Amino acid sequence: MRLKQGSFLWYLYLDKVHCLLSVRNVKTLLEYFHLLDVHGKNTLNDVLFYHFLHHATDLNKTQINLVFDLLDWSAVGEIGFEQFYVLVCILLAHENHLEEQFMYRHSRTVFDLLDLNGDQIISPKNFGMYRFLFNIQKQELKDLFCDFDITGDHRLNYQEFKLYTIVRIDKLQKRQNKTEENAKRERSILCS
Amino acid sequence: MEEKPSKVSLKSSDRHGLDKESKERVCSDIRDLWTTATLSQSELNTPLSDVCLNFDAEGRSISQTRDWYGQGRRSLDEGDKASQKLRRSSSMEINQGKEDTASEIKAEKSSSRSSLDISKHIPHQAYWAEQQNRVPLPLMELMENEVLEILTEALWSYRLGIGRDHFLTKELRQYIEGLKKRRSKRLYVIEDALGSSRPEPAPCHAGSPDPSLTPSE
């Protein structure tokens, strides 16, 4: 999943610590949302939403419809600005390779999104449908349910999901530290 | 949607009275500079942190909070409070700044800056105060162009799905036309402004060559 270069969203960026947009970016995004709000209802219907995502990203029709269903929390067939903002943050996190930080920082929000049935658990099937949003590979998803399904019900509750996000970001930091150490070692070899 | 403009203090006299070291504290990310593009000119001794009143000296937003959309609203209020405090403090410094400015002007007479140039910057205060709450025109143009493309495609879907005569299709069509008119009006104003600001070419008379073009003997 990639943002199209030169599109409006491509110019926005997330704060790397909190994985959120700045106030200025939110204001700009709100202006953009209001430009798309053709019917003056402060919402986007499924057609407008589809064409927006089709224009701004390389998602296919099936994925766009899945994302719409994910965000249409009240099942009214429309997306408000709050949901739009969440989507933009997810897209930007993916674009800027901040998926781990985003899931760690906003684990509750992501969990509530993936909890499609509202029963406070995530099934492998539901998580699998949306793994493209968070850059999670198939095997990684299988390992996730193997390693973190502590209760053994083949589902993830919030505590298990949170633990997964903590471990994932820990692994990322170790990977980054290792890369830095290798780079330093190479530099010192070159200097000597 | 028009929001209440935050009270931003941008007295140009303060700019010239400020320490040059503070000039070095610039927002690190180039994308933070889109509201302050013209302030990057070397003639203006203005630290960007004074203009970007919602950002601290290191370019981080001072109005960040932890919640989602409500964060934006709360941070707007905090930004307003911060800008009010700055305005109060800067108003006290104006008189002092003015004296410093006069002494600086005398000291810098040999430079290209003149008192006339400085007085030109003062009216820009209102412009920058307004810009703090407005999306810059280039970004607005980009947004409108993109939205026009999206909505034009959506209009086709509306026509196929619910027909040409449905009120939603008509509403979308009218909206697109309104957006196009607004865009062409703005382009016309910009072209007009550019045309009027261009210097008139010197009238050339037939038979009398431009003395600068004749080779000197």
Interface residues (C-beta under 8 A of the other chain):
Chain A: S7 F8 Y11 Y13 D15 H18 L20 S22 V23 R24 V26 K27 T28 L30 E31 Y32 H34 L35 L36 V38 H39 V47 L48 Y50 H51 F52 H54 H55 A56 F81 E82 Y85 V86 T109
Chain B: M1 E3 D29 R31 T35 N54 R60 S61 S63 Q64 R66 W68 Y69 Q71 G72 S75 L76 G79 N133 V135 L139 M140 L142 M143 E144 E146 V147 E149 I150 L151 E153 A154 S157 Y158 G161 L168 E171 L172 Y175 L179
